[in-house]
Amino acid sequence: MHRLMPFRTVATLWLAILLCVPAALSAHADEVYRVLTWKMAPYAMVDDQGKLTGFEVEIARALCDTMGIRCEITALQFPEVLDLLDRNAADFAVASILKTPERMKKYLFTDRHKRSSSSYIGRAGEWAPGVAPDLSGKRISVTRGSKQYDYLTAKNIGGTVVIYDDQAEALRAVLDGQVDLALAPTAVTVHLLTSAEGEALEVVGDPLTESGLGGESAIALPLGREELRDRVNMALRAILADGRYDAISSRFLPFRMY
């Protein structure tokens, strides 16, 4: 028969555990980690008070809080995020980076932090409802370095691919009549459609996941940062388990993307 541990012994063990937690968290207290996000609503944007916020900004903050580290969060255009990761000039990026075999050769990835798909967006009333667009003779905007860019530039679409560094400009080009369609992450297009200017636009066809247009997005780190990758993974699991992830998601996204 197993003997129960005396209450005093159990209490002493718990006290020791609790005393060790702050020490573990403070081990990295003097470091400031550089964290990147993608400068595109609803992932990263500036609110009415001039504060950087958004789904991935707040996820990054929750991860840093959970790890007990100080983070400097910077929102950049997508090509800049990838460039800094390539140059080992950031610690990690919560930036809607699709986890693909090609990218797994260049970066370390955590478990997924959301799922992604892509959608075409065009001017309202110009497209047949629910029908995939005929791209022949059309001008389609994409963001440089994105999987949407890779998809359109790798195939003969019969139209012209117009490339932007800024996703907001790629979408604005549809409103301004510079292009016929934009291909962008579905969450970005849905967010735009719920805005005042989005009333003039509509999603064209169904969301796409083929050929890298959708799948798992994960937090990316430079190669060689396995220890930090494992810590981020633990923090990600913690915010998923305690409800913080869902609370953040419901503030910025019209549907759960995990």
ZAMARGU-4260 file (C-alpha; in steps of 0.2 Angstrom, whole numbers, plus 5000, padded with zeros to 4 digits):
<rodrens>
0) 5000/5000/5000 | 5007/5017/4995 | 5008/5030/5010 | 5001/5047/5007 | 5013/5061/5009
5) 5011/5072/5024 | 5002/5088/5021 | 5017/5098/5026 | 5028/5089/5014 | 5016/5092/5000
10) 5015/5111/5004 | 5034/5112/5005 | 5035/5104/4987 | 5023/5116/4980 | 5031/5131/4988
15) 5048/5126/4980 | 5040/5124/4963 | 5032/5141/4965 | 5048/5149/4970 | 5057/5141/4955
20) 5045/5149/4942 | 5050/5167/4944 | 5068/5162/4944 | 5065/5153/4927 | 5056/5168/4920
25) 5069/5180/4926 | 5083/5171/4918 | 5080/5180/4901 | 5074/5196/4910 | 5088/5207/4903
30) 5085/5202/4885 | 5074/5211/4873 | 5067/5199/4859 | 5063/5206/4842 | 5047/5200/4836
35) 5039/5204/4819 | 5021/5204/4813 | 5014/5208/4796 | 5008/5225/4794 | 4990/5221/4788
40) 4973/5222/4796 | 4967/5212/4805 | 4984/5205/4809 | 4993/5221/4814 | 4986/5239/4813
45) 4986/5255/4823 | 4971/5259/4834 | 4963/5276/4837 | 4974/5278/4852 | 4990/5276/4841
50) 4993/5259/4849 | 4999/5244/4838 | 4986/5230/4839 | 4978/5216/4829 | 4976/5197/4830
55) 4994/5193/4828 | 5001/5207/4838 | 4991/5202/4853 | 4995/5184/4850 | 5014/5189/4850
60) 5011/5199/4866 | 5002/5184/4875 | 5017/5173/4870 | 5030/5185/4877 | 5020/5187/4893
65) 5019/5168/4895 | 5037/5166/4892 | 5041/5180/4904 | 5052/5189/4891 | 5052/5207/4885
70) 5048/5209/4867 | 5049/5223/4854 | 5035/5220/4842 | 5037/5228/4825 | 5024/5227/4811
75) 5032/5227/4793 | 5027/5223/4775 | 5028/5205/4772 | 5043/5205/4761 | 5053/5214/4775
80) 5048/5201/4787 | 5055/5187/4777 | 5071/5197/4773 | 5074/5200/4792 | 5072/5181/4795
85) 5083/5177/4781 | 5097/5188/4789 | 5094/5182/4806 | 5089/5199/4811 | 5074/5195/4822
90) 5070/5182/4835 | 5053/5176/4828 | 5039/5181/4817 | 5020/5180/4820 | 5016/5185/4803
95) 5004/5173/4794 | 5019/5163/4786 | 5012/5147/4778 | 5022/5132/4783 | 5028/5125/4767
100) 5042/5112/4762 | 5052/5126/4754 | 5051/5138/4769 | 5055/5124/4781 | 5072/5123/4773
105) 5075/5141/4777 | 5066/5144/4794 | 5061/5134/4810 | 5043/5133/4813 | 5032/5131/4828
110) 5016/5121/4829 | 5002/5130/4819 | 4995/5146/4826 | 4981/5147/4813 | 4974/5140/4797
115) 4974/5150/4780 | 4966/5150/4764 | 4966/5163/4749 | 4952/5172/4740 | 4950/5183/4725
120) 4942/5200/4728 | 4935/5211/4714 | 4923/5225/4712 | 4905/5221/4717 | 4893/5217/4703
125) 4906/5212/4690 | 4907/5194/4693 | 4896/5179/4692 | 4891/5173/4710 | 4900/5158/4717
130) 4910/5155/4700 | 4929/5155/4699 | 4935/5170/4690 | 4941/5168/4672 | 4959/5176/4673
135) 4961/5178/4654 | 4965/5196/4650 | 4963/5201/4668 | 4975/5211/4679 | 4978/5203/4696
140) 4987/5210/4711 | 4997/5201/4723 | 5010/5204/4737 | 5028/5201/4733 | 5035/5186/4743
145) 5018/5179/4747 | 5011/5161/4742 | 4998/5170/4731 | 5013/5178/4722 | 5021/5161/4720
150) 5005/5153/4714 | 5001/5166/4700 | 5019/5169/4694 | 5022/5150/4692 | 5008/5147/4680
155) 5001/5153/4664 | 4985/5162/4670 | 4982/5171/4653 | 4982/5188/4662 | 4994/5200/4670
160) 5001/5198/4688 | 5004/5215/4696 | 5016/5214/4711 | 5015/5226/4726 | 5026/5226/4742
165) 5011/5232/4752 | 4996/5221/4753 | 4985/5236/4757 | 4990/5244/4741 | 4987/5228/4731
170) 4969/5228/4738 | 4967/5247/4735 | 4972/5244/4717 | 4955/5235/4714 | 4945/5249/4722
175) 4955/5261/4711 | 4952/5251/4695 | 4971/5248/4692 | 4968/5229/4693 | 4953/5218/4690
180) 4956/5207/4705 | 4967/5204/4720 | 4972/5187/4727 | 4975/5188/4746 | 4973/5179/4762
185) 4954/5176/4765 | 4955/5184/4782 | 4962/5200/4775 | 4949/5201/4761 | 4934/5197/4774
190) 4941/5211/4785 | 4941/5223/4771 | 4923/5218/4765 | 4917/5223/4783 | 4924/5241/4781
195) 4915/5255/4773 | 4926/5255/4758 | 4924/5236/4756 | 4905/5239/4752 | 4911/5241/4734
200) 4920/5224/4733 | 4915/5206/4734 | 4924/5189/4736 | 4925/5181/4719 | 4923/5162/4719
205) 4927/5150/4733 | 4942/5151/4745 | 4957/5142/4738 | 4969/5130/4747 | 4977/5122/4732
210) 4996/5124/4728 | 5001/5132/4744 | 4987/5145/4744 | 4981/5138/4761 | 4986/5127/4775
215) 4995/5129/4792 | 5002/5146/4796 | 5015/5145/4810 | 5027/5156/4820 | 5044/5157/4811
220) 5061/5158/4818 | 5079/5159/4810 | 5088/5142/4809 | 5097/5137/4824 | 5085/5144/4837
225) 5078/5127/4842 | 5078/5131/4861 | 5068/5147/4858 | 5056/5138/4846 | 5052/5125/4860
230) 5049/5139/4872 | 5037/5148/4860 | 5028/5131/4857 | 5025/5129/4875 | 5018/5146/4877
235) 5007/5144/4862 | 5000/5128/4869 | 4997/5137/4886 | 4987/5152/4878 | 4977/5139/4868
240) 4973/5129/4884 | 4968/5144/4895 | 4957/5153/4883 | 4967/5168/4879 | 4969/5163/4861
245) 4951/5162/4858 | 4948/5179/4867 | 4960/5187/4855 | 4953/5179/4840 | 4936/5184/4844
250) 4941/5202/4845 | 4949/5203/4827 | 4942/5189/4817 | 4925/5185/4811 | 4928/5166/4812
255) 4940/5155/4822 | 4955/5151/4811 | 4964/5138/4822
</rodrens>
